[in-house]
Amino acid sequence: MSVRSFFLTLSSADMSWPELFRIIGQQSGRSMTDDDIAALSYDEKSLMLRNDPVLAARHFDHRLKAFFKDALVGASALGPVGHHFYKIEFQMRGSLHAHCLLWTADGPEMSKATAEEIEDYFGTKVSG
């Protein structure tokens, strides 16, 4: 079996998701506009996320699944993704991030390919 895999880390940008703060606000009976959310301080946003970690985690999970479905598996610049796996971890502030492995179906057989073939393959998939 040929192994063509990618490792990536996807971090939550929860402090920049106005829809998340709108939902958290609604949970406590607070209606918030985009301007209200933009005016929140870092500490206020952090407190809101800490006070509703389940909702924040569910929102991240929803976004992560949508990203895998729409951007990685459905129409991936990496080529056809046959399998994927991810593990969720929490950062110090409590925000989530995912460590992901993707196995693609195209590309050279790593055990038989030359270094140049491997470099060419990954060079078409990753840019610096």
C-alpha positions in Angstrom: 0.0 0.0 0.0 1.3 3.4 -0.9 1.3 6.1 1.7 0.8 9.7 0.6 -0.1 11.7 3.6 -0.3 15.3 4.8 -0.3 16.6 8.4 -1.9 19.9 9.2 -3.1 21.8 12.2 -6.3 23.9 12.1 -6.7 26.4 14.8 -9.9 27.9 16.0 -10.3 31.6 15.1 -13.2 31.8 17.6 -12.4 35.3 18.7 -13.2 36.4 15.1 -16.4 34.5 14.7 -19.2 37.1 15.2 -21.9 34.4 14.7 -20.6 32.5 17.7 -20.8 35.5 20.0 -24.2 36.3 18.6 -25.4 32.7 19.5 -23.7 32.9 23.0 -25.4 36.2 23.6 -28.8 34.8 22.6 -28.3 32.0 25.1 -28.3 34.6 27.9 -31.1 36.8 26.3 -28.7 39.3 24.9 -29.3 40.5 21.3 -26.0 41.6 19.8 -25.3 43.4 16.5 -22.0 43.2 14.6 -21.1 46.5 16.0 -21.8 45.3 19.6 -19.6 42.3 18.9 -16.8 44.3 17.3 -16.8 46.6 20.4 -16.2 43.7 22.8 -12.8 43.6 24.4 -10.5 40.6 24.3 -11.3 39.9 27.9 -15.0 40.1 27.3 -14.8 37.7 24.4 -12.6 35.3 26.4 -15.1 35.3 29.3 -18.0 34.6 27.0 -16.2 31.6 25.5 -15.1 30.3 28.9 -18.7 30.6 30.2 -20.1 28.4 27.3 -17.3 26.0 26.3 -19.8 23.4 25.0 -21.3 25.8 22.5 -17.9 27.0 21.5 -16.7 23.4 21.0 -19.8 22.4 19.0 -19.4 25.5 16.8 -15.7 24.6 16.1 -16.7 21.0 15.4 -19.4 22.2 12.9 -16.8 24.4 11.1 -14.2 21.7 11.1 -16.6 19.1 9.6 -17.8 21.6 6.9 -14.1 22.4 6.1 -13.3 18.7 5.6 -16.5 18.1 3.6 -16.3 21.1 1.3 -12.6 22.1 1.1 -10.5 18.9 1.7 -12.5 15.9 0.7 -15.0 17.4 -1.7 -12.7 19.7 -3.7 -9.2 19.4 -2.4 -6.2 21.1 -3.9 -4.2 18.2 -2.4 -5.8 15.7 -4.8 -8.4 13.0 -3.9 -8.4 12.5 -0.2 -9.2 8.9 0.6 -9.1 9.0 4.3 -8.6 11.5 7.1 -8.2 11.6 10.8 -8.1 14.4 13.3 -7.6 14.9 17.0 -8.9 17.9 18.9 -6.9 19.6 21.6 -7.4 22.7 23.7 -5.0 25.7 23.7 -4.1 27.4 27.0 -7.0 30.0 26.7 -9.4 27.1 26.0 -9.7 27.5 22.3 -9.8 24.3 20.2 -7.4 23.2 17.5 -7.2 20.1 15.4 -4.2 18.0 14.3 -5.1 16.3 11.1 -3.8 13.5 8.9 -4.9 13.2 5.3 -4.2 10.3 3.0 -4.4 11.1 -0.7 -5.0 8.6 -3.5 -2.6 10.1 -6.1 1.1 10.6 -6.2 4.2 8.4 -6.2 4.7 5.1 -4.2 6.9 6.4 -1.4 8.7 3.2 -1.0 9.6 3.1 -4.7 9.8 6.7 -5.8 13.0 8.7 -6.3 13.6 11.7 -4.2 12.9 13.9 -7.2 9.5 12.3 -7.8 8.6 12.8 -4.2 9.8 16.5 -4.3 7.9 17.1 -7.5 4.7 15.6 -6.1 4.7 17.6 -2.8 5.9 20.7 -4.7 2.7 20.7 -6.7 0.6 20.5 -3.5 2.4 22.8 -1.0 3.8 26.2 -1.5 5.9 28.3 0.9 
